[in-house]
Amino acid sequence: MMRRWTTGLVLLLVAVVAPAEAYAQTAADGAGRSTSVLGEPFVREEGKKGLDLLYNMQSEEARAIFQEIDRRYPEHPVGPFLQGLNLWWTIMLDLTDTAHDEAFFEKMNAVIDRCDELLDEDPDHFDAQLFKAAAHGFKARLASNRSNWWKALRNGRTAIKHARSVAEAAPSDSAGDYVFGKGLYDYYAAILEEEYPVTKTFTWMLPDGNKERGLRLLRRTAEEGRYVQTEAIYYLTQIYYLYEEDYQKSRHYVQRLRERHPKNPYFHTFEGRVYARWGRWGEARQVFSSVVERCAAGAAGYNTHMEEIARYYLGRDRLYRDDYEQALAYFTEVQRLTDRDVEDNRYRILALLYQGMTYDAMDRRELAVKHYRHVLELDDPVGAHDQAEQYLDEPYS
């Protein structure tokens, strides 16, 4: 029950702050109004270039561009916001690592401070409303990732307030970038009460959503958007993977991500996960083997967490092919890689569970039971306890 409640809350936060983040990212790339500093050709061109570099794991090059934008506009929130995005992607590549959280929150607080100074002079300042909403939205998202629900709700409420002001002042021509936030809201708001009834406590005050319209708007941004096109493609990949269970469409969009940003390990592993959930283990094996190779080569962003994910799925592939010794080797390696102080232990507990399943498949029941009991001793963010209890009652086969 707690997992369903917290998952629903995360989706709620995504739904209500997504428009703010979308407009901020768009404006950060220069699609703001002509009276805004964000309409300056330098910000428009360099911001887009920096974000493309960031998505492709060229973080130092992106950082240099963002610092130059900040140098030219030292009183505007766009500088620390873009620099915060650099930290955001560092966090996204390994959500088990909290080492960069404080620095990220400091960047978002710097954004808010600059926004407040602008709002003191002009309470209707578009850029200030926009970036303040986005900064609180990102703080809410990270807080929810860390299960800090009070902080997430507090920042989420502030984000909603400013996001509404931004939406009212945003261009009305329904350009691809500007319908992204509306599309996200429409889709997630529509599925919240269906998937997570407990969120009715929060959603009664919000406008109704519409799944079909949400998907249509997201597809429009994926085709026509200039600045948040990658974000739209990513969310379509995730939606078709998690909720629509249309793996063919999910593969279509994740392959577009891979074509646009071939050096991004997050998109790389996501491609493998789509194939695995689809049951196409041959393709999954190729993808995750490539991830392991890039990790071994020290490719940018291919960190320990990326290797954990890849080896976990490669172990499952070996289990399903009855190659039990090799499966155990992969799961044991995941245990070694996760033997560190991490916030989220999902791949450690999953590897333990599948080790037990592998031992059951080998008719080594005593070792299987030992691993299932070990699973029950750990915090469980992924529902592994239910499976472990099931296999304690009846061996996996």
C-alpha positions as CSV (number, residue, x, y, z in Angstrom):
1,M,0.0,0.0,0.0
2,M,2.8,2.4,0.9
3,R,4.5,1.8,-2.4
4,R,1.3,2.5,-4.4
5,W,0.8,5.7,-2.3
6,T,4.3,7.1,-2.9
7,T,4.3,6.1,-6.5
8,G,1.0,7.9,-7.0
9,L,2.5,11.0,-5.3
10,V,5.5,11.0,-7.6
11,L,3.1,10.9,-10.6
12,L,1.1,13.7,-9.1
13,L,4.1,15.9,-8.8
14,V,5.2,15.1,-12.3
15,A,1.7,16.1,-13.6
16,V,1.4,19.4,-11.8
17,V,4.9,20.7,-12.2
18,A,5.7,19.4,-15.7
19,P,4.3,22.5,-17.4
20,A,6.6,24.7,-15.3
21,E,9.6,22.7,-16.1
22,A,8.6,22.5,-19.8
23,Y,8.2,26.2,-20.2
24,A,11.5,26.8,-18.3
25,Q,13.4,24.4,-20.4
26,T,11.9,26.0,-23.5
27,A,12.6,29.5,-22.4
28,A,16.1,28.5,-21.3
29,D,16.7,27.5,-24.9
30,G,15.4,30.8,-26.1
31,A,11.7,30.3,-26.9
32,G,10.6,33.0,-24.5
33,R,8.8,36.1,-25.4
34,S,10.6,38.7,-27.5
35,T,10.8,41.1,-24.5
36,S,12.7,38.5,-22.5
37,V,16.4,38.1,-22.3
38,L,15.7,34.6,-23.3
39,G,14.8,35.8,-26.8
40,E,18.4,37.0,-27.2
41,P,20.1,35.2,-30.1
42,F,23.1,34.3,-28.0
43,V,21.0,32.5,-25.3
44,R,18.7,30.9,-28.0
45,E,21.7,29.4,-29.9
46,E,24.1,28.7,-27.1
47,G,21.4,27.3,-24.7
48,K,20.3,24.8,-27.4
49,K,23.9,23.9,-28.1
50,G,24.6,23.4,-24.4
51,L,21.6,21.2,-23.8
52,D,22.4,19.0,-26.8
53,L,25.9,18.5,-25.4
54,L,24.5,17.8,-22.0
55,Y,22.2,15.0,-23.3
56,N,25.1,13.5,-25.1
57,M,27.2,13.4,-21.9
58,Q,29.6,16.2,-22.8
59,S,29.0,17.8,-19.5
60,E,32.2,19.9,-19.3
61,E,31.5,21.5,-22.7
62,A,27.9,22.1,-21.7
63,R,29.0,23.6,-18.4
64,A,31.3,26.0,-20.1
65,I,28.5,27.3,-22.3
66,F,26.1,27.6,-19.3
67,Q,28.8,29.5,-17.3
68,E,29.2,32.0,-20.2
69,I,25.4,32.5,-20.4
70,D,25.5,33.2,-16.6
71,R,28.5,35.6,-17.0
72,R,26.6,37.6,-19.6
73,Y,23.3,37.7,-17.6
74,P,24.5,37.7,-14.0
75,E,21.2,38.8,-12.5
76,H,19.0,36.5,-14.5
77,P,18.0,33.0,-13.2
78,V,18.7,31.2,-16.5
79,G,22.4,30.8,-15.6
80,P,22.1,28.8,-12.3
81,F,19.1,27.0,-13.8
82,L,21.1,25.6,-16.7
83,Q,24.0,24.8,-14.4
84,G,21.5,23.0,-12.2
85,L,20.5,20.9,-15.2
86,N,24.1,19.7,-15.5
87,L,23.9,18.5,-11.9
88,W,20.4,17.0,-12.5
89,W,21.8,14.7,-15.2
90,T,24.6,13.6,-12.9
91,I,22.0,12.6,-10.4
92,M,19.8,10.9,-13.0
93,L,22.7,8.6,-14.0
94,D,22.8,7.2,-10.5
95,L,19.8,7.8,-8.3
96,T,21.4,5.6,-5.6
97,D,24.0,8.4,-5.1
98,T,23.0,11.4,-3.0
99,A,26.4,13.1,-3.1
100,H,25.2,15.8,-5.6
101,D,21.8,16.5,-3.9
102,E,23.0,19.4,-1.8
103,A,24.8,21.1,-4.7
104,F,21.7,20.7,-6.9
105,F,19.4,22.2,-4.2
106,E,21.8,25.1,-3.9
107,K,21.6,25.8,-7.6
108,M,17.8,25.8,-7.5
109,N,17.8,28.1,-4.5
110,A,20.1,30.5,-6.4
111,V,17.5,30.4,-9.2
112,I,14.7,31.2,-6.7
113,D,16.8,34.1,-5.1
114,R,17.3,35.7,-8.5
115,C,13.6,35.3,-9.3
116,D,12.6,36.9,-6.1
117,E,14.8,39.9,-6.8
118,L,13.1,40.3,-10.2
119,L,9.6,39.8,-8.7
120,D,10.3,42.5,-6.1
121,E,10.7,45.0,-9.0
122,D,7.9,43.5,-11.2
123,P,5.4,41.0,-9.6
124,D,4.4,39.9,-13.1
125,H,7.9,39.3,-14.5
126,F,7.4,36.3,-16.9
127,D,10.9,34.9,-16.6
128,A,10.9,35.1,-12.8
129,Q,7.6,33.4,-12.5
130,L,8.7,30.7,-15.0
131,F,12.0,29.9,-13.5
132,K,10.7,30.0,-9.9
133,A,8.1,27.5,-10.8
134,A,10.7,25.3,-12.5
135,A,13.2,25.5,-9.6
136,H,10.5,24.5,-7.1
137,G,9.4,21.7,-9.5
138,F,12.8,20.2,-9.7
139,K,13.2,20.4,-5.9
140,A,9.9,18.6,-5.6
141,R,11.0,15.9,-8.0
142,L,14.3,15.2,-6.3
143,A,12.6,15.3,-2.8
144,S,10.1,12.7,-4.0
145,N,12.9,10.5,-5.4
146,R,14.4,10.7,-1.9
147,S,11.0,9.8,-0.2
148,N,10.9,13.2,1.5
149,W,7.2,13.7,0.9
150,W,6.7,16.8,3.0
151,K,9.4,18.7,1.2
152,A,8.1,17.4,-2.2
153,L,4.6,18.6,-1.4
154,R,5.7,21.9,-0.1
155,N,7.8,22.7,-3.2
156,G,5.2,21.2,-5.5
157,R,2.5,23.5,-4.2
158,T,4.7,26.6,-4.8
159,A,5.5,25.3,-8.3
160,I,1.8,25.0,-9.1
161,K,1.1,28.6,-8.1
162,H,3.8,30.0,-10.4
163,A,3.2,27.5,-13.2
164,R,-0.4,28.7,-13.5
165,S,0.8,32.3,-14.0
166,V,3.3,31.1,-16.6
167,A,0.6,29.1,-18.5
168,E,-1.7,32.2,-18.6
169,A,1.1,34.4,-20.0
170,A,2.6,31.8,-22.4
171,P,2.3,32.1,-26.2
172,S,-1.1,31.0,-27.4
173,D,-0.1,29.6,-30.8
174,S,0.1,26.0,-29.5
175,A,3.7,25.5,-30.8
176,G,5.2,22.1,-30.3
177,D,7.3,23.1,-27.3
178,Y,4.5,24.9,-25.5
179,V,2.0,22.0,-25.6
180,F,4.5,19.6,-24.0
181,G,3.6,20.5,-20.4
182,K,-0.1,20.4,-21.2
183,G,0.3,17.0,-22.8
184,L,2.1,15.6,-19.7
185,Y,-0.5,17.0,-17.4
186,D,-3.4,15.6,-19.5
187,Y,-1.9,12.1,-19.6
188,Y,-0.8,11.8,-16.0
189,A,-3.8,13.5,-14.4
190,A,-6.1,11.1,-16.4
191,I,-4.4,7.9,-15.2
192,L,-3.7,9.0,-11.6
193,E,-7.1,8.2,-10.1
194,E,-7.4,5.0,-12.2
195,E,-3.9,3.7,-11.2
196,Y,-3.6,5.2,-7.7
197,P,-7.0,6.0,-6.1
198,V,-5.3,7.4,-3.0
199,T,-4.3,10.5,-5.0
200,K,-7.9,11.6,-5.1
201,T,-7.0,13.4,-1.8
202,F,-4.8,15.7,-3.8
203,T,-6.3,15.8,-7.3
204,W,-9.8,17.0,-6.5
205,M,-8.6,20.6,-6.8
206,L,-7.0,20.1,-10.2
207,P,-8.4,20.2,-13.7
208,D,-9.4,16.8,-15.3
209,G,-6.9,15.2,-17.7
210,N,-7.4,13.4,-20.9
211,K,-5.2,10.4,-21.9
212,E,-5.8,10.6,-25.7
213,R,-5.3,14.3,-25.9
214,G,-2.2,14.1,-23.7
215,L,-0.6,11.5,-26.0
216,R,-1.5,13.5,-29.0
217,L,0.1,16.7,-27.6
218,L,3.2,14.8,-26.6
219,R,3.5,13.2,-30.0
220,R,3.2,16.7,-31.5
221,T,6.1,18.0,-29.4
222,A,8.1,14.9,-30.3
223,E,7.6,15.7,-34.0
224,E,7.5,19.5,-34.0
225,G,9.3,20.6,-30.9
226,R,12.7,22.3,-31.0
227,Y,13.8,22.7,-27.5
228,V,12.0,20.0,-25.4
229,Q,11.7,17.5,-28.2
230,T,14.0,15.1,-26.4
231,E,12.0,15.4,-23.2
232,A,8.8,14.6,-25.1
233,I,10.3,11.5,-26.8
234,Y,11.6,10.3,-23.4
235,Y,8.2,10.6,-21.7
236,L,6.5,8.8,-24.6
237,T,9.0,6.0,-24.2
238,Q,8.3,5.8,-20.5
239,I,4.5,6.0,-20.9
240,Y,4.3,3.3,-23.5
241,Y,6.7,1.2,-21.4
242,L,5.0,1.5,-18.0
243,Y,1.3,2.3,-18.6
244,E,0.2,1.6,-22.2
245,E,2.3,-1.6,-22.3
246,D,2.8,-1.0,-26.0
247,Y,6.4,-2.1,-26.3
248,Q,6.6,-1.7,-30.1
249,K,5.9,2.0,-29.7
250,S,8.2,2.3,-26.7
251,R,11.0,0.8,-28.8
252,H,10.2,3.3,-31.6
253,Y,10.7,6.3,-29.2
254,V,13.7,4.9,-27.3
255,Q,15.4,4.3,-30.6
256,R,14.8,7.9,-31.5
257,L,16.5,8.9,-28.3
258,R,19.4,6.6,-29.1
259,E,19.8,8.1,-32.5
260,R,19.7,11.7,-31.2
261,H,21.9,11.1,-28.2
262,P,23.9,7.9,-28.8
263,K,26.3,8.5,-25.9
264,N,23.7,8.8,-23.3
265,P,23.8,5.8,-21.0
266,Y,20.4,6.4,-19.4
267,F,18.7,6.1,-22.8
268,H,21.0,3.2,-23.7
269,T,20.0,1.1,-20.7
270,F,16.3,2.1,-21.2
271,E,16.4,0.6,-24.6
272,G,17.6,-2.7,-23.1
273,R,14.8,-2.5,-20.5
274,V,12.2,-2.1,-23.2
275,Y,13.4,-5.2,-24.9
276,A,13.5,-7.2,-21.7
277,R,10.0,-6.3,-20.6
278,W,8.8,-7.1,-24.2
279,G,10.4,-10.6,-23.8
280,R,12.8,-10.0,-26.7
281,W,15.9,-11.2,-24.8
282,G,18.1,-11.5,-27.8
283,E,18.0,-7.8,-28.5
284,A,18.2,-7.0,-24.7
285,R,21.3,-9.1,-24.5
286,Q,23.0,-7.2,-27.3
287,V,22.1,-3.8,-25.7
288,F,23.2,-4.7,-22.2
289,S,26.4,-6.4,-23.4
290,S,27.2,-3.1,-25.2
291,V,26.5,-1.2,-22.0
292,V,29.0,-3.4,-20.1
293,E,31.6,-2.9,-22.8
294,R,31.2,0.9,-22.5
295,C,31.5,0.7,-18.7
296,A,34.7,-1.3,-19.0
297,A,36.0,1.3,-21.5
298,G,35.3,4.2,-19.1
299,A,32.9,6.0,-21.4
300,A,31.4,9.2,-20.0
301,G,28.4,8.5,-17.8
302,Y,28.7,4.7,-17.9
303,N,29.2,4.4,-14.2
304,T,28.8,1.6,-11.6
305,H,25.1,2.0,-11.5
306,M,24.8,1.6,-15.3
307,E,26.9,-1.6,-15.0
308,E,24.6,-2.9,-12.2
309,I,21.6,-2.6,-14.4
310,A,23.2,-4.2,-17.3
311,R,24.6,-7.2,-15.4
312,Y,21.3,-7.7,-13.6
313,Y,19.5,-8.1,-16.9
314,L,22.2,-10.2,-18.4
315,G,21.9,-12.5,-15.4
316,R,18.2,-12.9,-16.0
317,D,18.8,-13.6,-19.7
318,R,21.2,-16.5,-18.7
319,L,18.7,-17.8,-16.1
320,Y,16.0,-18.0,-18.8
321,R,18.4,-19.8,-21.1
322,D,19.2,-22.4,-18.4
323,D,22.8,-21.2,-18.2
324,Y,22.7,-21.2,-14.4
325,E,26.4,-20.9,-13.6
326,Q,26.8,-17.8,-15.8
327,A,23.6,-16.4,-14.3
328,L,25.0,-16.8,-10.8
329,A,28.2,-15.1,-11.9
330,Y,26.3,-12.1,-13.2
331,F,24.1,-11.8,-10.1
332,T,27.2,-12.2,-7.8
333,E,28.8,-9.4,-9.7
334,V,25.8,-7.2,-9.2
335,Q,26.1,-7.9,-5.4
336,R,29.7,-6.8,-5.6
337,L,28.9,-3.6,-7.5
338,T,26.1,-2.7,-5.1
339,D,28.2,-3.4,-2.0
340,R,28.4,0.3,-1.2
341,D,26.5,2.9,0.7
342,V,23.5,3.7,-1.6
343,E,20.1,5.3,-1.0
344,D,18.2,2.9,-3.3
345,N,19.1,-0.8,-3.1
346,R,16.7,-2.1,-5.8
347,Y,19.3,-3.9,-7.9
348,R,20.9,-5.4,-4.9
349,I,17.7,-6.9,-3.7
350,L,16.6,-8.0,-7.2
351,A,19.9,-9.7,-7.7
352,L,19.5,-11.6,-4.4
353,L,16.0,-12.6,-5.4
354,Y,17.1,-13.9,-8.8
355,Q,20.1,-15.7,-7.2
356,G,17.5,-17.6,-5.1
357,M,15.5,-18.4,-8.2
358,T,18.6,-19.6,-9.9
359,Y,19.4,-21.9,-7.1
360,D,15.9,-23.2,-7.1
361,A,16.2,-24.0,-10.8
362,M,19.4,-25.9,-10.0
363,D,17.5,-27.9,-7.3
364,R,19.7,-26.3,-4.6
365,R,16.8,-25.5,-2.3
366,E,18.7,-24.7,0.8
367,L,20.7,-22.0,-0.9
368,A,17.6,-20.7,-2.5
369,V,15.8,-20.3,0.8
370,K,18.8,-18.6,2.3
371,H,18.7,-15.9,-0.4
372,Y,14.9,-15.4,-0.1
373,R,15.3,-14.9,3.6
374,H,18.1,-12.4,3.0
375,V,15.7,-10.5,0.6
376,L,13.2,-10.2,3.4
377,E,15.8,-8.6,5.7
378,L,16.3,-5.7,3.3
379,D,14.3,-2.6,2.6
380,D,12.2,-3.2,-0.4
381,P,11.5,-0.5,-3.0
382,V,10.5,-2.8,-5.7
383,G,8.1,-5.4,-4.3
384,A,10.7,-8.2,-4.0
385,H,9.4,-9.3,-0.6
386,D,6.2,-10.6,-2.1
387,Q,8.1,-12.8,-4.6
388,A,10.5,-14.0,-2.0
389,E,7.6,-15.1,0.3
390,Q,6.0,-16.8,-2.7
391,Y,9.1,-18.8,-3.5
392,L,9.6,-19.7,0.2
393,D,6.2,-21.3,0.0
394,E,6.7,-22.8,-3.4
395,P,10.0,-23.2,-5.2
396,Y,10.7,-21.2,-8.4
397,S,10.7,-23.4,-11.4
